Amino acid sequence: MGHKFAELAFTDAVKSIQSDQGSRNSYARMEVGDDYNNVLGPNEAQFIAARDSFYMATVSETGWPYVQHRGGPIGFVKILDDKTLGFADFRGNRQYVSVGNLSQNDRVSLFFMDYPNRTRLKLLGRVHTLSPSDQHILQKLSLEDRYQARTERGLLISVEAFDWNCPQYITPRFTSAEADYEVSPLQTTILELKAKLRAKNARN
């Protein structure tokens, strides 16, 4: 009961370390009351829809974790309902490590990062890999009209839990488009000042 991410992530081993380090009492309060942080609300949906990449962790049948970056145009991760999100899986280097891991263990962990605003969203879920026969759902995930990468499959993720992290230690980073947006007013001001200076010199 209570915070679903804490319920899944705070195993007995984790709780033991929390007790040793003096943080157990504060975290224990997260585990009481009705279930929460297991259904996506407007904040989560808007945050995910604004991302152009995320990190995905899977675990192999030999127990080794594997983290992979997934990217695409803004909004390539689709919110299908308050318990389901999905995305088109584009062709990469064809190692298929994540796909292979998911064929044996459907658990997944996603990390969505907003570096400029130093915000992150962690999500735990279970993955269902879509086959070519699932055309009606694949069509909802398709980006062929605005993205040229080849789609190999679709991945649906059933949300089990999520958690927002604090901004501590997140270094702000900006894409070139974000940097251009921030610098644009300064460039406009520089051009205006140069024009005024040229006009002044012309009068003299």
C-alpha positions, 0 to 999 in steps of 0.5 A: 500500500502507499507509494507504489514505487517505494513498494517495488524498489524498497526491498528488505535489503534496501530497507536494511541499508536505510535503517543503517544510514538513518533514513528509514523512518522518513521513507517508511511514511511513504508506504502507508495509505492508499496506493499512489504514483501508479497511475499517470496524471496530467503532469506525468503525461505532459512531461513524457510527451515533451521528451525527445529521449529516455534511458531504458534498463532491462535485465538479462536471464543471467542477471546482468542489467543493461541500460540503453538510450532511446531517442526520437522527435519530441513526443515519440513516446505516446501516452495511450491511457493513464496506465499505458505508454508506448513507442516505436522501436527504431532500427539500431545496431541490431544487437537486440540486447534490450529486445532479447532481455525483454523476451525473458523478463518483461520488467523495465525501468525508464528514466526521463530527463529534463536537463535544462530544468533539472527534473527527472521522472523514474518509471517502472513497468512491464513491456509487451512487444507488438507484432506486425499483426498488432497494426491498429496499435502500431499505427498509434505509435507510428512516426513515419509521417515525420521521422525517417528512421525505420520502425522494427517493432512497437513496445507497450509499457504497462505502468507499475509505478513512478517517482519524481526525483529531486534536482540535486546533482543534475547538471543543466544541459541544452540541445542546440535548439534550446540554446538557440532559443535562449540566445536569440534575444541576445542576438537580436539585441546585438543586431539592434545595437550594431544598427544603431552604431552604424547609423550614428557613425554615418551621421558623424 
